[in-house]
Amino acid sequence: MHILPTISTMFIVISAIFVGFGWYHIVKGNRDTHEKLMVLGAIFALAFFIIYMSRTLFEGNTAFGGPDSLKLPYHLFLFFHITLATVGGVLGLITLWFAYKKKFLKHKKIGKVAAIVWLLTAPTGVLVYVLLYVMYPGGTTKPVIDAIFGL
């Protein structure tokens, strides 16, 4: 079992669950619960990022091990996922900053978009994990650029 990818994928799912429940609680007017859940969501997202980047730096990324006929669709999907994750991460940081500065109108406006993007990022990340480690295990580990572009 690939322990670090499994742990990091679990962390991103947990992060999305906290974000989803946090959004639910702000809609219901529970600001304190919303704040706690969103902070937990951010902590789990940060834990994911630290594990992912550490593994990427020290070990590289796992190349797609599935059939050649699926390589292009996989890499297009991976690029979509990476774009979502990057946008979601940046929007999440901006949203947290606005909350910290008590600029709640901006926080609310960007927070909705950030939450939607993050709630799309988590399942696409799980699918990438399933494709790399469950359905088509056995891909080699290689530098991140090579893995992303299928080199």
ZIKABEL-V221424 format. One record per pair of residues at least 24 apart in sequence whose ideal C-beta (glycine too) atoms are under 7 Angstrom apart, sorted by the first residue. I is the first residue (numbers start at 1). GAP is how many residues later the second one is. If there is no record, write none. Layout:
I_GAP / I_GAP
This chain:
2_131 / 4_47 / 4_51 / 5_124 / 5_128 / 7_44 / 8_40 / 8_43 / 8_44 / 9_116 / 9_117 / 9_120 / 11_33 / 11_36 / 11_37 / 11_40 / 12_33 / 12_36 / 12_110 / 12_113 / 13_109 / 13_113 / 14_30 / 15_26 / 15_29 / 15_30 / 15_33 / 16_102 / 16_103 / 16_106 / 18_26 / 19_96 / 19_99 / 19_100 / 20_99 / 23_92 / 42_50 / 42_54 / 45_47 / 56_88 / 59_82 / 60_81 / 60_82 / 60_83 / 60_84 / 61_80 / 61_81 / 61_83 / 61_86 / 62_70 / 62_77 / 62_79 / 62_85 / 63_76 / 63_77 / 63_79 / 63_84 / 64_68 / 64_72 / 64_75 / 64_86 / 65_71 / 65_72 / 65_73 / 65_74 / 66_65 / 66_69 / 66_70 / 71_79 / 74_57 / 75_74 / 75_75 / 78_50 / 78_70 / 80_44 / 81_43 / 81_44 / 81_47 / 82_66 / 84_33 / 84_36 / 84_37 / 84_40 / 85_36 / 85_40 / 87_30 / 88_26 / 88_29 / 88_30 / 88_33 / 91_26 / 92_26
